[in-house]
Amino acid sequence: MTTPQHKIGSGFGATSTAAEVLHGIDLTGKLALVTGGYSGLGLETTRALTQAGAHVVVPARRRATAEAALDGIADVEIDELDLGDLDSVRAFADRFLATGRRLDIVITSAGIMAAPETRVGHGWEAQFATNHLGHFALVNHLWPAIADGARVVSVSSRGHHFSPIRWADPHFETGYDKWLAYGQAKTANVLFAVHLDRLGRDRGVRAFALHPGSILTNLARHIPHEERLSQGWIDENGNPSGYFKTPEAGAATQVWAATSPQLDGMGGVYLEDCDIAEPAPDGDGVTDVGLRVGVRDYAIDPEQAARLWTLSAELTGVDATSR
């Protein structure tokens, strides 16, 4: 069963918080994994899930930083993971699989944005490799541990409007643009959820992608002050503009995707503001107030999703569906 890409009238919205969407939901006994769960939206997601009763595994590239950030939050365990290093991804997955536990929720929240040109792995562009390929490999390695009926939540962005998959040059070998690279990676996050949902739905495993909203977190660390100012993100004193959500509101859509009974039986769609998003307006998706909203057709195209899955499996050497 496919899910129409149209709002369902969830009753929540852009200012809803993670705590609000979890009100009345008991996650006692549930096991969640949240990449990036010690910083920014990931930290708020971890906090909200544990407060609802879940136990949360937080794999971290910077273990000491994660330990400091999560200090005082109960029901959290930390392990080491570098999404840009496939050996690290496999090692983490092997350690987790050895515990024999089953995951009820997987939220792939870690990522980098508009980074300077960087190469990882086999010369792969770092944003595509970290935001997409690392998570692709992680979920595939963990597939035996993902419980029937689980949800996998791929945190994308409105940035997917910037670029489709550049099939002829996904690693920007012929010229680098940090925003196009970010856009491609975020499109990949959506396409990943589209195809994973198709592969997992017979087991009740459903996948969602989403735009969490614009939140000024450490994700923007590569954006110079002058660029933030020119974009209207901050004022002359460095204060965030009213354009941004709070971290608590920013975490809400991914928490809603992972837990809401309103989404039972659904999957393979892109969400924003705690609801299923509408298709983007014609053209570049920019509304009359200058905002990009909805999801571009290339990001939810099942044929492109299948093509990206095949490419990702070839690059990473792992595909749970081939077993």
Secondary structure as UniProt FT lines:
FT   TURN            14..15
FT   HELIX           18..21
FT   TURN            22..24
FT   TURN            28..29
FT   STRAND          31..35
FT   TURN            36..38
FT   HELIX           40..51
FT   TURN            52..53
FT   STRAND          55..60
FT   HELIX           63..70
FT   TURN            71..72
FT   STRAND          76..80
FT   TURN            83..84
FT   HELIX           86..97
FT   TURN            98..100
FT   STRAND          103..108
FT   STRAND          119..120
FT   TURN            121..123
FT   STRAND          124..125
FT   HELIX           126..127
FT   HELIX           128..133
FT   HELIX           134..142
FT   HELIX           143..145
FT   STRAND          146..155
FT   HELIX           158..162
FT   TURN            167..168
FT   TURN            170..171
FT   TURN            173..174
FT   HELIX           178..200
FT   HELIX           201..203
FT   STRAND          206..211
FT   HELIX           218..222
FT   HELIX           225..230
FT   TURN            231..232
FT   TURN            236..237
FT   TURN            242..243
FT   HELIX           247..250
FT   HELIX           252..259
FT   HELIX           261..263
FT   TURN            264..265
FT   STRAND          269..272
FT   TURN            273..274
FT   STRAND          275..276
FT   TURN            283..284
FT   TURN            288..289
FT   HELIX           297..299
FT   HELIX           302..316
FT   HELIX           320..322
//
